[in-house]
């Protein structure tokens, strides 16, 4: 299993790795972000990602509710064969911090204000604080942008710069900039840069 330890090191911050045969887990490496407390020898429970992949005999990518392992998670399980016979599956498990949440609560001058994910236009890290922007409001939050990458729905929010995360639903136009970078214009006129280190990822996520 040494090669799995090496692979696990590549994703140790956010993704847990598991390997199972058709009956039980044989290997598990938890990440810093999520730990399902699986132990080698634990049986595969009905309703888990491994169970679904083995039952269907094909790759499965799903959200699993907290009633299975006590915490909600997203993951992918891929079955493997030997001589055309199902032998088990390999799993990648990552956290689902958005389960049951649809708002981010920010600090205001006299208290706190919950803001719907849909209303958040972008987030900016400056002056050692994360600033959350909507059409009519700006507040601060103690989370770093890296923590927000796990908190916010990935289908809507994209990291485009070391100092910015943007809600793609509020992008009005994308302009080319120098050195393979871009400038985003939001629907309220705000302009946000896409840095060179994030430009390839940004283009892939938006499909252009």
C-alpha positions, 0 to 999 in steps of 0.5 A: 500500500506504499504507493497509496501513502504517496498518492495520499500525500498529494491530497492530504489537506482535503481528500481522504483515500480509501480502498475496499474489496467487495466486503470490507475496507482494506486501506484508509488515509484520512485528510486534514479536512474530513475523517470518516473514522474508517478502519481496515476491516470495517464492513461496507455499510449499505448507503455508503459510496463504496456500497453504491459503486460496488452494487452498480459496478461503475464509477459513482460520484455522489453526496452522502448525508451525515446519517451514514458516517456522522458527517456529510461528504462528497466523494467518488468511488471507482470499481476495479476488476481482475480478470473481468471480475469485480474485486473492489473499489477505490474512493476519494472523499472530500468534505461537504461543508455546505450541507444544510447551509445556504448563507454566510454570516458576516460581521457588521458594525453593530452585529452580524448579518446572514447573507444568501450564497446567491447574493454574494458577488465576490470575496476579497482578502485585504488588510488581513481580513476577508471582505464579503460583498453583495449588491447593497452590503459589505461585511467581514468574516474571520475565514480565510479565502482557502477556508471559503473555498471549502465552504462555498458551493463549487459550482458557483464560486471560483478562486480567480486570484490569491485575493479574490473568489468570485460568484460566476452568476454575477460575471457580466463580461470577461476581458483579456488582459496581459500575460494570459490573464483576464479582467472580470466585469461584474454586473454592478461594474466592479472589476476583478483580476484573474491572475496568471496562476489561476487563469488556466483553472478559471478557463477550464471551469467556465469552459472557454 
